[in-house]
Structure formats: structure tokens, C-alpha cells
């Protein structure tokens, strides 16, 4: 996927986040992860703030992610994905609320609630 297409999508998503007053969005739907980052692999989530995009995936996909995601910081996780998200959010410090797309599974949402030490909420219609 062309980097300029991804840049345009990211700008549009960030405008939507600003309008909805969302400071941190977590994408769990593979189609939305691909739309936003360009990553075509499996087993990954993307975290978007107004300062960066992080793609969390495991070692099977790290090399692929590095090639396909020019605008994302790649986080190679070694633990369950919800725990990796919690560790990243903790490092970012300024995040008070994590907004998860409403297409996330109940199991994913519960795992996030268990691991995150911040407020968690859902939102819909972020990725266009």
C-alpha cells in the first residue's frame, strides 16, 4: 500500500478522533488495522494517538510489519495482546482513557478491562 494513501487515512482518522475528543484509539478489527497501518498479517492490534501509531504483533509478523507499515512503530509482543497494550499505555503516561472500537470481541474487551489501569470505553464509525 502506498505510504501517501496511509498518511491520508491517518489524517482523516485523527480529525475524527479530535471531533469526538478521543485521545487514544485501539483498533482490534483486522480490516481496520489494515486500513490504518497497511499491515496484511494476522494477530495484531493498532493503537492510535495524535502523536503516533503503534502496531502490536508477535514475532511471526514483525518483519512483514516493518515492510508494510511505514508510519507505525512496531511492538513485538511476547505476552497476551491485551497485556502488551496495557504495558504500552503505561509507557505513554499521558493516556487517561483508551477508546476501543465497538467491533472488539467481548473477550478482548474483558481482557483489556482486566489489564488496563486506565478508563476504557467504546466508539463506533471511526475508520471510514
Secondary structure, DSSP 8 states (H G I E B T S, - for coil): --HHHHHHHHHHHHHHHHHTT-S-EEE-SHHHHHHHH----SS-EEEE-SS-EEEEE-TTTHHHHHHH-TTSEEEE-SS-HHHHHHHHHHHH----EEEEETTS-HHHHHHHHHH-SSEEEEE-S---
